[in-house]
């Protein structure tokens, strides 16, 4: 299942479309803090894909979520999770890729 979310409502800043997948077998918490509109948090189930919009200079924090606590697994610059769209020259269809 792919979930799409806007990390911050229209706050006048440039935002990029980002993609993250929980490739583990554990529940994860995705978090972006220090946004003009507050904080973005989502639970991500194993195998779940997440599309979200965020400022390009934001950091996505990935936390493992266990019954008793959470721990920080990674901090990923949203610029690295950015989704790019390009036009395939052979058949004029749109291809979305993540660099």
C-alpha positions as CSV (number, residue, x, y, z in Angstrom):
1,X,0.0,0.0,0.0
2,X,1.3,3.5,-0.8
3,X,0.4,6.3,1.4
4,X,0.6,9.9,0.2
5,X,0.8,12.8,2.6
6,X,1.7,16.4,2.6
7,X,4.3,17.1,5.2
8,X,3.3,20.7,5.5
9,X,0.3,22.6,4.2
10,X,0.9,25.5,1.8
11,X,3.4,27.5,3.8
12,X,5.0,29.4,0.9
13,X,8.1,27.3,0.7
14,X,9.3,25.0,-2.1
15,X,8.6,21.4,-1.5
16,X,9.7,18.2,-3.3
17,X,7.9,14.9,-3.7
18,X,9.7,12.2,-1.8
19,X,9.5,8.4,-1.6
20,X,10.5,6.0,1.2
21,X,9.8,2.3,1.6
22,X,10.1,0.4,4.9
23,X,12.1,-2.6,3.6
24,X,12.4,-4.1,7.1
25,X,10.1,-6.6,8.9
26,X,9.6,-4.1,11.8
27,X,7.2,-1.2,12.3
28,X,8.9,2.2,11.8
29,X,8.0,5.7,12.6
30,X,8.9,8.4,10.0
31,X,9.3,11.9,11.4
32,X,10.2,15.4,10.0
33,X,10.6,18.1,12.7
34,X,11.4,21.8,12.4
35,X,8.7,22.4,9.8
36,X,7.1,25.8,9.6
37,X,3.7,24.1,10.2
38,X,4.9,21.9,13.0
39,X,5.9,18.2,12.8
40,X,5.2,15.3,10.4
41,X,4.9,11.8,11.8
42,X,3.7,8.6,10.2
43,X,3.8,4.9,11.2
44,X,5.1,2.8,8.3
45,X,4.3,-0.9,8.3
46,X,6.8,-3.5,6.9
47,X,6.8,-3.3,3.1
48,X,4.7,-0.1,3.1
49,X,5.6,2.8,0.7
50,X,5.3,6.4,1.7
51,X,5.0,9.4,-0.7
52,X,5.2,12.8,1.0
53,X,6.1,16.4,0.3
54,X,8.7,18.2,2.2
55,X,11.2,21.1,1.9
56,X,14.3,19.8,0.1
57,X,16.6,20.7,3.0
58,X,14.5,18.7,5.5
59,X,15.6,15.5,7.2
60,X,13.5,12.4,7.4
61,X,14.1,10.6,10.7
62,X,13.4,6.8,10.8
63,X,12.8,5.3,14.2
64,X,12.2,1.7,15.0
65,X,9.0,1.3,16.9
66,X,8.8,-1.4,19.5
67,X,6.2,-2.0,22.3
68,X,8.3,-0.3,25.0
69,X,10.5,2.3,23.2
70,X,11.7,3.8,19.9
71,X,15.2,4.3,18.7
72,X,16.6,6.4,15.9
73,X,17.7,4.2,12.9
74,X,18.6,6.8,10.3
75,X,18.4,10.5,9.3
76,X,17.9,10.8,5.5
77,X,18.0,14.2,3.7
78,X,14.7,14.6,1.8
79,X,16.7,15.7,-1.3
80,X,18.0,12.1,-1.4
81,X,14.4,10.7,-1.3
82,X,13.2,13.1,-4.1
83,X,11.1,11.6,-6.9
84,X,12.0,12.8,-10.4
85,X,9.8,12.6,-13.5
86,X,11.2,12.2,-16.9
87,X,9.7,11.7,-20.3
88,X,10.7,8.4,-22.0
89,X,11.8,9.4,-25.5
90,X,10.9,6.0,-27.1
91,X,7.2,5.9,-26.3
92,X,6.3,9.3,-25.0
93,X,5.2,7.9,-21.6
94,X,6.1,9.3,-18.3
95,X,8.6,7.4,-16.1
96,X,9.0,8.3,-12.4
97,X,12.4,7.5,-10.9
98,X,14.0,8.1,-7.6
99,X,17.7,9.0,-7.8
